[in-house]
Amino acid sequence: MAQPTIISIDVMGGDFGPSVTLAGADMELKRRPDLRFELYGDQAHALPELEKYPALKAVSNFHHCDVTIGMDEKPSQALRHGRGKSSMWRSIEAVKRGEAHVAVSAGNTGALMAMSKFCLRMMADIERPALAAIWPTTRSESVVLDMGATIGADAQQLFDFALMGGAMARALFQKDKVTVGLLNIGVEEVKGNEEVRTAGQLLRDADLPSLEYAGFVEGDGIGQGYVDVIVTEGFSGNIALKAAEGTAKQLAAFLKAAMGRTMMARIGYLFARSAFKRLRDKMDPNKHNGAVFLGLNGIVIKSHGGTDALGFASALDLGYDMARNNLISKIQTDLAHYYRERQASGPVDSEKEDRA
């Protein structure tokens, strides 16, 4: 019998706290009966909610925490008063101690990143974390990173993002080799800034067994699913994400208005509503909720703060997949292979040594 997967949850995180996080955990337990939970939160708020879900309570350990990190707190402030005693910190610490395979929080993104870096530390050879999300495409799904963990990135950091995103895609899509593209303002090799062009050259030269570099991808190609992984830095990645979310809402509003404009349109909707339901499901951000902080010595999943129970369950499901498919070992294997080959072929980049 397979060992259970254990997820630690910051029960207090997000806009709605226990009413969503515990409902989502119960929903995910129905899908994944082998799950077990370590729950961290304020008992006065969380325990009455937990009583509503006897099956979840039976497979969970609850830990009272006096401190909850606010959604508007600065990372430095959150670290100062929440280290060691907040529900967010202790859920991450459970991963560090080996008491959980993955931590999930819908809380403050900046605080979660700061605490995760401080508690779990960065992997060797990785300078900056990346936030990687699943992006629905016309073909299936792609992994896109960085979605806003850090602003700006040099060529080597973009290359590292590609390695980590490739490992995540292999874990998620069950592939031995994945395709990777760099987000750029054009597909021609002369387009883009120097860092992006240099990152492309690094990926071409690396010739990694688990990764095929497919070149540059323009913004309108993200949703086409041309590659398994699209790499960019956090500023443009976050803008792309928010633009896509806004476009989905805009399209839904347009369709709703158009379908109710005339009697014939309403009749047409009755015939086409199954197709519209499939479209709505495909574009529903709650069904693609959850992003992974890559580059840490442990798995931490960030759920959208305003999500509902279904969305939080989706974030838990992502964490389950990443843990069961050995995300950390896949990243470490790819990093070790690349840097071993790089050292064998010549001295390591002096700029990277200086930054380290």
PyMOL commands that set and color helices and strands:
alter all, ss='L'
color gray80, all
select helices_A, chain A and resi 18-31+43-50+54-58+75-82+87-96+109-120+155-173+194-206+219-224+234-259+263-283+285-288+309-324+327-345+350-355
alter helices_A, ss='H'
color red, helices_A
select strands_A, chain A and resi 5-10+35-41+60-64+102-105+130-136+141-145+178-183+211-217+229-231+291-294+299-302
alter strands_A, ss='S'
color yellow, strands_A
deselect
rebuild
show_as cartoon
